[in-house]
Amino acid sequence: MNNKLRRQIVDMVRLGRDGHIPSSFSIIDIISILYRDYLKVDHQNPQWKERDYFILSKGHGCLALYVVLKEHGFLTDHDIANFCKKGGILGEHPDSTKVPGVEACTGSLGHGLPFALGIALGLRIQHQKNRVFVLAGDGECHEGTIWEAANVACNMELGNLCLVVDWNGSAAQLMPKDDLPAKWRAFGWNVEVIDGHSEDEIKKAFNQVQFSPQGVPHVIVAKTTKGKGVPLIEGHGTWHHRIPNDEEYKIIMEALR
Amino acid sequence: MKKIRQQFADTMLALGQEDPKLAVLVGDISHFILQPFAKACPGRFYNVGICEPTMISMAAGLSKVGLYPVAHTIAPFIIERSFEQIKLDFCYQGLPGNIITVGSAFDYANLGCTHHCYDDFALIKSLPRTQIIYPASCEEFDILFRETYRNDHLTLFRLPEYQHEQPIDLSLIKFGKAIRLIEGADVTIIAAGPQLKNAVVAAQQLKKQLKSVEIIYIPTIHPLDESMIHQSASKTKRVIVVQEHHVNGGVGDDVRRIVMDISGVKLIDLGIKGFVRDYGSYAQLCQVAGLSVEGILEAVEQILVPHP
């Protein structure tokens, strides 16, 4: 549980008067561990040829990515302070043309995974060993392109690709038959189901992934909670896209102390 | 006569052996004719199946890591269905690449409206950093693909099923350049794709009636050769556009913008209006849409009527 980063997310939402807090809280533990312990990236050279690629396919969770990129030196205090401000580089969806360390413009759901397939295939064609990580939402898995990509990745044996699905229950609100692990297994992927807020389980899952240019692609289905860490906003209520008022802000920050 | 689609395969084979960054994705078409490329360039040819939006996103991903991608399948599926992927994954992100279509307009006449596509120019033109090339001979495709495939734009190559069959000086085939095929003084016909053939036949008939027609052929649709079009329209003051594209957002709209400052200029846009719902041969559907020698002769007669 990374309360410090969660507090920064809430402050950004208050500053920018916009943003998705619960969707960012459900993935912040995964992204922070990924950047801290696994991704090979260089904030001084974001286009480093040997880097690993991380694509946040559920672009509306970008606040989690922004605070982690800030922590790792890709972004400045000035960038963060100008979230959703005219002239700033950070908007409510990540923009690869503006933000150092962001690899894809996402926000329209269902684009990040197939785009990542192209990256993984292109790396393989050029005999490069970089790894490709993608994080998609469970609601995003309603998009047909996710399953087009699932089918293609398995058949092309893109073993240099690791997908994490944020299984925070959004999808099941609308479509209750939502056995995501079974669906991904049916598409021929290696599937691991974990608690997406447990550092031990996140690390164990990433440690188990055997990357190879030609092999079975991997998916970690991470059970998470929208708004994890703050009882006031946990779940699927009105907080999906809401800015806390002063009183709510105090309650949230108290919960994240 | 060799099909332009076969020329596409031949060009891929030749270029692929020279350029290790050329990679080809197809959506379950043309895979047999591309086998020589697949064999000569192992690991750079993929039939990704019937999932056009994913194919476009993947092609953009290939571009992201420095390859020169070619994505190829039937026009309506790769342009209309996959438009958002073209818009965001390629164009917004500033990634270059190549889309090569067959089955544009009503080339697949009998397959009906699900397999027709006559808004591709309009859609692709609406996006920044795009180019559209419409080669209606094998030579044009080969020359223009080699010239453009690794520049920093997204380029649509619309390969027609039928060719214009007109001899053209190959040295005149250059990206962004129109070709003045016949010089004339009374009326300018701007012809795109295979419609050049109808335009030439019409011009020959009009010559017998002592009407002097200038024919401008446009293998590059976007950007148009504004200079040549403006120069010709300034001379004739009468312009007819012949295109296998919907009139809304097609070549005619661009020509109208180019000539709008010319005093007294008249323009007739021969293109597709509404859906083409008939079955029949390509030639028959051209007749239905008014894209025929007769249609051009009628337009010339109409545009040459002096002002009252």
Interface residues (C-beta under 8 A of the other chain):
Chain A: S96 T97 E103 A104 C105 S108 G110 H111 P114 F115 A116 L117 G118 I119 A120 L121 G122 L123 R124 I125 Q126 Q128 G144 T145 E148 A149 N151 V152 N155 M156
Chain B: A23 G43 R44 Y46 V48 G49 C51 P53 T54 S57 M58 A59 A60 G61 L62 S63 K64 V65 G66 L67 P69 E84 Q85 L88 D89 Y92 Q93 G94
